[in-house]
C-alpha cells in the first residue's frame, strides 16, 4: 500500500537513501563498539568493559529507530552486512586492544556520524519537506554528541 504522509515519493526516496547510509554507519559503529567491549585489555579492563557495553546498548536502540524511520516513510531498511559495508562512511582498522586506542577510533566515528547528520538536518526539512525526519535525526545527533563527549572525556 502506498505511503501517503504528505511527502512526495521522490522526496521520501531521497531521505530513505540518506537514512540507509546512516543506518550502515550506526551498524558499523555498533560492531566496532562491541569489538572494544569484547577485546579491551589493560588495568582499566573492568570499567572500560562496562563503559563500552553501555555505548553499544545505546547504539542498538539507535539502529532500531533508524530502521523503523526508514520503514515509517515507506521504504525497506538495508539489513545485510554486504549492504552496510557498501553504504557506510566508516572504515575498519586493526587496533591494539588498549582502551585509549578503541576510544580514539570510536570518537572519530561518532564525529563522522555527527557531521553526516548535521549536513542532513536542513535538507530533510527544507529540500525534502520532511520535518519529522529532520527532527528525528536532530535527536540522534544530540545523542551522538553526548556519546562522543563521554569518549572524549577519557582522553583529557
Secondary structure, DSSP 8 states (H G I E B T S, - for coil): ----SSS-HHHHHHHHHHHHHHHHHHHHHHHHHHHHHHH-BSTTHHHHHHHHHHHHHHHHHHHHHHHHHHHHTT-----SHHHHHHH-S-------SBHHHHHHHHHHHHHHHHHHHHHHHHIIIIIS--HHHHHHHHHHHHHHHHHHHHHHHTT-
